[in-house]
Amino acid sequence: MTTERRIPPPPIHPLAALAVIALDNVFNVLEFLDPFLLLVTSLVVGLLGFLATLLSQRFLAREGWGVAAAKGLVMGIIAGVPYSVTGTVVGAPLLLWAGVHQWANLLPASGNNRLVDQALRPPELEDKGHK
């Protein structure tokens, strides 16, 4: 009896997590330039985080508008917090989760050489019935 352990996909698309990390680092520069810009910048970065997550979840992860908007709202709030740490603390584990999920899907299941067979056999031969 074989039990197959599967790592579920992350709740957020990796591109959305990467966008939140990138937007989070905008605050590194602005904290030193002008503290009064933090309020405006926080709103703009939060809106950009919301839009990046909304569009990534809707069109890349193929989720519905409601679910994508909810995830966008959460990630937008996280990106808009005027400290350079929160988006990275949330985005980095999500990116790591996505990477582990993809890597685990490449491993052969239950000891067979499925990955090697797929790499060595051209896909056009499988369609014609050649094995």
C-alpha positions, 0 to 999 in steps of 0.5 A: 500500500503506497501513500502519496504525499502531495504538497497543496498549491499555495493560496497565492500565485507566485507572481502576486507574492513576488509583486508584494515583496517588490512593492514592500521594498519601496518603503526602504527609500521613502522612510529616509526621504520624507516621512510625510510621503508615507501616507500617500505612498502607503495608499498607492503601494496598497492599491498596486498590491491589490491590483497585482494580486487581483489580476494574478489570481484571476487570470493566472491562477484562474480563480473567480473575481470574488476570491481574487478580490478577497486575496487582493485585499489581504495582500494589498493591505500587507503591501501597504503597511508602511514598514519594509518588513511585512510584505517580505515576511508574508511573500517569501514563505508563499514563494517558498511554498510555491517552489516546493509545490512545483519541485514535489510535482516533478519527483517520480511517484512511488519509485517509477521513472515517470520523469525520466521516461517523459524527458526521453520520449518525444511527445509526438511519438506518444500521440501516434501510439509508439512506445 
